[in-house]
Amino acid sequence: MEYTTLARTGLKVSKMGLGCGGPSRIGKNTGKSESESISIIRQALDAGINFIDTAESYRTEKIVGKAIQGHNRASVVLSTKKTMGVKLNARKIRKSLDASLNNLGTDYIDIYSFHAVSPEDYEFIASNMLPVFLEARDQGKIRFIGITEAFHSDTGHIMLQRALQDDCWDVMMVGFNILNQSARDRVLTKAMEKNIGILVMYAVRRALSNPARLRAAIHALIAEGKVNPAEIDMSEPLRFLMHDGGAITIVDAAYRFCCYEPGTHVILSGTGEPVHLQANIDSFSRQSLPRDDMNRLMQIFQKVDSLSGD
């Protein structure tokens, strides 16, 4: 497992992070037992993954807490998030933070983030709710402060572009993948200048793991004028990535594409299947995609900012 420094936080983190939400919720959405989900987390830890991301809304914090029992707390980087909700206030944040600490079985959280902040909610969060996070940091309950975008609806990163104008964020979670690379110029470049840690979500979702879904997404992008049909094989749009010296699968290509992108630190990957987890770990052990393949992907999808890849 490769490690990097999470920008200004100074935290040593694995390039692959275990996401405990998403379509799988470490197996909870696919019928796995609690013990099976705990086993997935421990398999990841044993493989050298030290970054675990969860959230209040995922309802997996307690599972993470049980899975890390017996591990050296200082060796695990825990990230969790406060759900945005109606009439959010300081009391609700303090209550949620204490609940997360209890669920995780720890007295501090490494990265505590505002979760899925919409562009219209940013000013309220930054002006009125951020002081509560700062207070918790001063109390030692959290170490670093983050913010995540609502990528499913904010595919052009409007909120994060606004957030980058402020100097209060240690970490940002951004949607970035083969199909929508718009964060490269809109978020990553500025984040590097400001030494902000970047967590990548949506590296692989349904459009990059389901061939029919991928073809439908490509058709939609062509209809929008975002992809030139002359540059792509509609029957197997990303088949060119699989060759000697290239990717093993599209999913393998997707993780490697994100892993070596300048400005990214942790690429989140979620699953409830041991075999799937190992396959993803293997992808992170491989080198970057060949430069010609990277250039072709950047050329094909350079205009896309309208889909998440789900």
C-alpha positions, 0 to 999 in steps of 0.5 A, spaced: 500 500 500 502 506 498 502 512 503 502 520 502 501 526 506 494 529 507 497 536 505 496 541 511 494 536 516 500 532 516 497 525 516 500 519 513 494 516 509 494 510 505 492 512 497 486 507 498 481 509 503 475 505 505 468 508 504 463 506 508 457 509 505 455 509 497 451 503 494 454 498 499 455 501 506 460 495 507 455 490 505 449 493 509 445 494 503 447 487 500 444 483 506 451 482 509 451 481 517 455 486 522 460 481 523 461 480 515 462 488 515 467 488 520 471 483 517 471 487 511 474 493 515 479 489 518 481 486 511 482 493 509 486 494 515 490 488 515 492 490 507 495 497 510 489 501 508 489 506 514 484 511 512 476 509 513 471 514 511 464 514 514 458 519 516 452 520 521 447 518 515 451 512 513 449 509 519 456 505 519 459 508 525 458 503 530 461 498 525 467 502 524 468 503 532 467 495 533 472 493 527 478 498 530 477 495 537 484 492 538 488 496 533 492 502 535 488 508 535 494 512 532 495 508 526 488 509 524 485 515 520 478 516 522 473 521 517 466 522 519 461 527 517 455 531 520 449 531 515 446 537 513 439 537 515 433 542 516 434 547 521 441 545 523 444 549 529 450 549 534 446 544 539 445 539 533 452 539 531 454 538 538 450 532 539 451 529 533 459 530 534 458 526 541 454 521 538 459 520 533 465 519 538 461 514 542 459 510 536 466 510 533 469 508 540 474 514 540 475 520 544 477 524 537 476 524 530 481 525 525 477 529 520 470 531 521 466 534 515 460 538 513 457 533 509 454 534 502 453 541 502 450 545 497 452 551 493 446 555 497 447 552 504 455 554 503 454 561 506 450 559 512 455 553 514 461 557 513 458 563 517 454 560 522 456 553 523 463 553 522 465 556 529 462 550 532 467 545 529 472 550 531 470 550 538 470 542 538 477 542 535 479 547 540 476 542 545 480 536 542 474 532 539 476 533 532 483 534 529 482 537 522 475 540 519 473 538 512 467 539 507 464 535 502 460 537 496 453 534 493 456 531 487 450 528 485 447 535 484 453 539 484 457 536 478 460 542 476 463 543 483 460 550 484 460 549 492 467 547 492 469 553 488 466 558 493 469 554 499 476 555 496 476 562 496 476 561 504 482 559 508 478 555 513 478 548 510 483 543 511 480 537 507 475 537 501 471 531 498 470 532 491 467 527 486 472 526 480 472 520 475 474 518 468 467 521 466 467 527 469 474 530 470 472 537 471 474 538 478 482 538 475 481 545 473 476 547 478 478 544 484 484 540 484 489 546 482 487 551 487 487 546 492 494 544 491 496 552 491 492 552 498 495 545 501 488 542 502 487 535 503 483 532 497 479 525 498 476 523 492 469 520 491 465 517 485 471 514 482 467 508 481 460 508 481 455 504 476 457 507 470 464 505 470 462 498 473 456 496 469 457 496 461 449 498 460 450 504 464 456 506 461 453 506 454 447 509 456 451 515 460 455 516 453 449 516 449 447 522 454 453 525 453 453 525 446 446 528 446 448 534 450 454 535 445 459 533 451 462 527 447 464 527 440 462 520 437 467 520 432 472 519 438 469 513 441 466 506 440 459 506 442 459 498 443 465 498 448 466 505 450 472 504 454 475 497 451 481 501 448 484 501 456 484 494 456 491 491 453 498 489 454 501 494 459 494 497 460 488 496 465 485 489 467 478 492 467 474 498 467 474 498 474 481 497 475 482 503 470 478 508 474 481 507 480 488 508 477 486 514 473 484 517 480 490 515 484 495 518 480 492 525 479 496 530 481 492 534 487 489 527 490 491 524 496 485 519 498 481 515 493 475 512 496 473 505 495 467 501 498 465 494 498 462 489 502 465 483 498 472 480 500 474 478 493 472 485 490 476 489 496 482 485 494 481 486 487 481 494 488 487 493 493 490 490 487 489 496 482 492 501 487 498 497 487 499 498 480 502 503 476 499 509 473 495 508 466 499 509 460 500 516 458 497 515 451 491 512 455 490 518 460 491 523 454 485 519 450 481 519 456 482 527 457 481 528 450 474 524 450 471 527 456 474 534 457 467 538 456 464 533 461 461 536 467 454 534 467 454 527 470 456 524 477 458 517 474 452 514 478 
